[in-house]
């Protein structure tokens, strides 16, 4: 994702935040973007840990058989 794309996402989220119409997913994206802006290096480290844990849970079958197959194929 380019910086221009990130800026467009931020602007859209700010507009929705002002109107009070953020979905739960959009709220999570807004929090994630705020954390990335505050400390990009630490954010990247945390993202790697979360990704590894989700992948581990998926390969253990926590998200169902289809998710397990998908993770095994793609990682």
Secondary structure, DSSP 8 states (H G I E B T S, - for coil): --HHHHHHHHHHHHHHHHHT---HHHHHHHHHHHHHHH-HHHHHHHHHHHHHHHHHHHHTTTT-HHHHHHHHHH-
